[in-house]
Amino acid sequence: MPAFEAAEQLGEAIRTARERCGISLRECARRTGLSPSYTSEVERGAIAVPPNEATIIHMADVLGASDQVDAWLALVGRLRTSRLAAVLQHPDNVRRLAGATGLSENQVAVLVDGTLQRLRGRSKA
């Protein structure tokens, strides 16, 4: 799916959740700590880069749509960091990655750990 379609679908899902809550865009922005203009851009799918994981999770929490976080992240081609960690840290997946890359299992484990640390740092930003 092209990035603009993904952004539009995410925006539509967020707008639907906001409207279901019966709150205005400005109130949603206030509750999430985002600017009204950014919130509007997200809802319209008019953003070059989708919100980060932490922002999507926070918006879902504010809008009473926590059960939609994984679906919202998937719309923009992302997986929750905690889920990614579970997938990547499974020994069978480490072996598969090692085989596919020509690296040792230990090298893959080090790369996975480093990647997860960076992702966790970014998702809190």
C-alpha positions as CSV (number, residue, x, y, z in Angstrom):
1,M,0.0,0.0,0.0
2,P,1.4,3.4,-0.9
3,A,2.4,5.6,2.0
4,F,-0.2,8.3,1.3
5,E,-3.0,5.6,1.4
6,A,-1.6,4.3,4.7
7,A,-1.5,7.8,6.2
8,E,-5.1,8.4,5.0
9,Q,-6.3,5.2,6.5
10,L,-4.6,5.9,9.8
11,G,-6.1,9.4,9.8
12,E,-9.6,8.1,9.0
13,A,-9.3,5.6,11.9
14,I,-8.2,8.2,14.3
15,R,-10.9,10.7,13.2
16,T,-13.5,7.9,13.5
17,A,-12.3,7.2,17.1
18,R,-12.4,10.9,18.0
19,E,-15.8,11.4,16.6
20,R,-17.0,8.3,18.4
21,C,-15.8,10.0,21.6
22,G,-17.7,13.1,20.7
23,I,-14.8,15.5,21.1
24,S,-13.6,18.2,18.8
25,L,-10.3,18.1,17.0
26,R,-9.0,21.0,19.2
27,E,-10.0,19.0,22.4
28,C,-8.3,15.9,21.0
29,A,-5.2,18.0,20.4
30,R,-5.3,19.4,23.9
31,R,-5.8,16.0,25.5
32,T,-3.0,14.4,23.5
33,G,-0.6,17.4,23.9
34,L,-0.3,17.7,20.1
35,S,-1.0,20.9,18.2
36,P,-4.4,21.2,16.5
37,S,-2.7,21.7,13.1
38,Y,-0.7,18.5,13.5
39,T,-3.7,16.6,14.7
40,S,-5.6,17.8,11.7
41,E,-2.8,16.8,9.3
42,V,-2.8,13.3,10.9
43,E,-6.5,13.0,10.5
44,R,-6.4,14.1,6.9
45,G,-3.4,11.9,6.1
46,A,-1.5,15.0,5.0
47,I,1.7,14.0,6.8
48,A,5.0,12.9,5.2
49,V,5.9,10.8,8.2
50,P,3.3,9.0,10.3
51,P,3.3,9.6,14.1
52,N,5.7,7.5,16.1
53,E,4.6,4.5,18.1
54,A,4.4,6.4,21.4
55,T,2.1,9.1,19.8
56,I,-0.2,6.5,18.2
57,I,-0.4,4.7,21.5
58,H,-1.2,7.9,23.4
59,M,-3.8,9.0,20.9
60,A,-5.5,5.6,21.1
61,D,-5.5,5.8,24.9
62,V,-7.0,9.3,24.9
63,L,-9.6,8.2,22.4
64,G,-10.6,5.0,24.2
65,A,-9.2,3.0,21.3
66,S,-6.3,1.1,23.0
67,D,-7.5,-2.1,21.4
68,Q,-6.8,-0.5,18.0
69,V,-3.2,0.3,18.5
70,D,-1.8,-2.8,16.7
71,A,-4.2,-2.2,13.7
72,W,-3.2,1.5,13.6
73,L,0.5,0.7,13.7
74,A,0.0,-1.9,11.0
75,L,-1.7,0.6,8.7
76,V,1.6,2.5,8.6
77,G,3.7,-0.6,8.3
78,R,4.8,-0.8,11.9
79,L,4.7,-3.4,14.7
80,R,4.6,-2.4,18.4
81,T,8.2,-2.5,19.7
82,S,7.2,-5.0,22.4
83,R,5.8,-7.3,19.8
84,L,8.9,-6.9,17.6
85,A,11.0,-7.8,20.5
86,A,9.1,-11.0,21.1
87,V,9.4,-12.0,17.5
88,L,13.1,-11.2,17.1
89,Q,14.1,-12.7,20.4
90,H,12.6,-16.1,19.7
91,P,15.5,-18.5,19.2
92,D,14.1,-19.9,16.0
93,N,13.8,-16.5,14.4
94,V,17.4,-15.6,15.5
95,R,18.6,-18.9,13.8
96,R,16.6,-18.0,10.6
97,L,18.0,-14.5,10.5
98,A,21.5,-15.9,11.0
99,G,21.1,-18.3,8.2
100,A,19.6,-15.7,5.9
101,T,22.3,-13.1,6.6
102,G,25.4,-15.3,6.9
103,L,26.0,-13.9,10.4
104,S,26.5,-16.0,13.5
105,E,23.5,-16.4,15.9
106,N,25.5,-14.3,18.5
107,Q,26.1,-11.5,15.9
108,V,22.4,-11.5,15.1
109,A,21.5,-11.4,18.8
110,V,23.8,-8.4,19.3
111,L,22.2,-6.6,16.3
112,V,18.7,-7.4,17.5
113,D,19.4,-6.1,20.9
114,G,20.9,-2.9,19.5
115,T,18.0,-2.4,17.2
116,L,15.5,-2.9,19.9
117,Q,17.3,-0.4,22.2
118,R,17.2,2.2,19.4
119,L,13.6,1.5,18.6
120,R,12.6,1.8,22.3
121,G,14.4,5.1,22.5
122,R,12.7,6.4,19.4
123,S,9.2,5.3,20.5
124,K,9.5,7.4,23.7
125,A,10.5,10.5,21.8
